[in-house]
């Protein structure tokens, strides 16, 4: 099973115990495959550099470098060929759809309302981390 997680999900998994962290643990254990694009990774790095995030990290450079390396090392990184313009209210969210489509994933994992409102995109279910874990438990 392949998933694309949005930046918010990656940040949540990095700093807090919860559903997002459980999903990343499943990726680490090779139970599911995480597909990301360079654009998603770049956005993740950008958000890690926000002052409110930096303030939460003690050894900023080391911890942030480790977090990025970890996400890259457990992910399949792709380069989407097609640019989409599906999410009009927040065009940054289109990079998640581009990644998911190019990576032929089964699920997009997000708490972003712009994406969740779509419910599905070209056969890819768009659900929250909690909903995804519930889906996994049904298999």
Beta strands, then each sheet from edge to edge (+ up, - down):
strand 1: 2-5
strand 2: 33-37
strand 3: 75-78
strand 4: 107-109
strand 5: 120-121
strand 6: 124-127
sheet 1: 3+ 2+ 1+ 4+ 6+ 5-
end
